[in-house]
Amino acid sequence: DVGSGTGALLPHLRAAGVADVLAVDVSAAMLEAGAGRGGAPSAAAAPVLGNTPAVRPWVGDIESVPAYQGPVDAVFFNSVFGNVHDQRGALDAAAVPLKARVDQLARLVALVGNK
């Protein structure tokens, strides 16, 4: 969840069955304010990369996320893409951790207001 801020999208992702979320934002204060909005992982959630599924905060922009934080099935830019200075760089960086599988397409979703 790029530009996660206070985590407005997190409850919706978790309700849709997403067990593991990397919440990316340049503001540590915003991420801290959103801590807990994603709720606890379900008991049925399988460990991801050896970790317990959870909402994991990453302070920085999408271009600073290291490869070990992936792979991911989807990247969301929810109402933040218009505020990204280097949009091409952000999309390039977001594409790196996306895992494409034969049975499932990787997804990159950018929502930019209602325009």
C-alpha positions as CSV (number, residue, x, y, z in Angstrom):
1,D,0.0,0.0,0.0
2,V,2.1,2.9,-1.3
3,G,1.3,6.2,0.5
4,S,-0.5,4.2,3.2
5,G,-0.6,7.2,5.5
6,T,-2.9,6.4,8.4
7,G,-4.0,3.2,6.8
8,A,-7.4,4.0,5.3
9,L,-7.1,1.2,2.8
10,L,-5.8,-1.4,5.3
11,P,-9.1,-2.6,6.7
12,H,-10.5,-3.1,3.2
13,L,-7.5,-5.1,2.1
14,R,-7.7,-7.3,5.2
15,A,-11.5,-7.7,4.7
16,A,-10.8,-8.9,1.2
17,G,-8.5,-11.6,2.6
18,V,-5.1,-10.0,2.2
19,A,-3.0,-11.5,5.0
20,D,0.3,-9.6,4.5
21,V,0.5,-5.9,3.7
22,L,3.6,-3.7,3.3
23,A,2.4,-0.2,4.3
24,V,4.8,2.3,2.6
25,D,4.8,6.0,3.5
26,V,7.4,8.7,3.8
27,S,5.9,9.8,7.1
28,A,6.7,7.7,10.2
29,A,4.1,9.7,12.1
30,M,1.4,8.8,9.6
31,L,2.3,5.1,9.7
32,E,2.4,5.2,13.5
33,A,-1.1,6.8,13.5
34,G,-2.4,4.0,11.3
35,A,-0.8,1.2,13.3
36,G,-3.5,-1.3,14.2
37,R,-6.0,-0.3,11.5
38,G,-5.3,-3.5,9.6
39,G,-6.3,-5.6,12.5
40,A,-4.8,-8.9,13.5
41,P,-4.0,-11.6,10.9
42,S,-6.5,-14.4,10.7
43,A,-5.5,-17.7,12.3
44,A,-5.7,-19.4,8.9
45,A,-3.2,-17.0,7.3
46,A,0.0,-18.8,6.2
47,P,3.4,-17.4,7.1
48,V,4.9,-15.2,4.3
49,L,8.6,-15.4,3.8
50,G,8.9,-17.1,7.2
51,N,7.1,-14.2,9.0
52,T,3.8,-14.1,10.6
53,P,1.4,-12.3,8.2
54,A,0.8,-8.8,9.3
55,V,0.7,-5.1,8.3
56,R,4.4,-4.2,8.1
57,P,5.3,-0.5,8.0
58,W,8.1,0.8,5.7
59,V,9.2,4.4,6.2
60,G,10.3,5.8,2.9
61,D,9.1,6.0,-0.7
62,I,8.4,3.1,-3.0
63,E,11.9,3.5,-4.5
64,S,13.6,2.8,-1.2
65,V,11.8,-0.5,-0.5
66,P,14.5,-3.3,-0.6
67,A,14.0,-6.4,-2.6
68,Y,13.8,-8.6,0.5
69,Q,10.4,-7.0,1.3
70,G,8.9,-8.8,-1.8
71,P,7.7,-10.5,-3.8
72,V,4.2,-9.1,-3.8
73,D,1.0,-9.9,-5.6
74,A,-0.2,-6.4,-6.0
75,V,0.9,-2.7,-5.5
76,F,-1.7,-0.1,-4.7
77,F,-1.2,3.7,-5.1
78,N,-4.5,4.9,-3.4
79,S,-4.9,8.6,-4.0
80,V,-1.2,9.3,-3.7
81,F,0.1,8.9,-7.2
82,G,-0.6,12.6,-8.1
83,N,1.7,13.6,-5.2
84,V,4.6,11.4,-6.4
85,H,7.3,13.6,-7.9
86,D,8.9,10.9,-10.0
87,Q,5.9,8.9,-11.2
88,R,7.9,6.9,-13.8
89,G,10.5,6.0,-11.1
90,A,7.8,5.0,-8.7
91,L,6.1,2.7,-11.3
92,D,9.5,1.2,-12.2
93,A,10.2,0.6,-8.5
94,A,6.7,-0.8,-7.9
95,A,7.1,-3.3,-10.8
96,V,10.3,-4.9,-9.3
97,P,8.7,-6.8,-6.4
98,L,5.6,-7.8,-8.3
99,K,5.6,-11.6,-8.9
100,A,3.9,-12.8,-12.0
101,R,2.7,-16.4,-11.9
102,V,1.2,-18.5,-14.7
103,D,-2.0,-18.9,-12.7
104,Q,-2.4,-15.3,-11.5
105,L,-1.5,-11.9,-12.9
106,A,0.4,-9.4,-10.8
107,R,-1.5,-6.2,-10.3
108,L,-0.5,-2.6,-10.1
109,V,-3.4,-0.3,-9.2
110,A,-3.1,3.5,-9.2
111,L,-6.2,5.4,-8.0
112,V,-6.0,9.2,-8.7
113,G,-9.0,10.9,-7.1
114,N,-12.3,11.0,-9.0
115,K,-11.0,12.8,-12.2
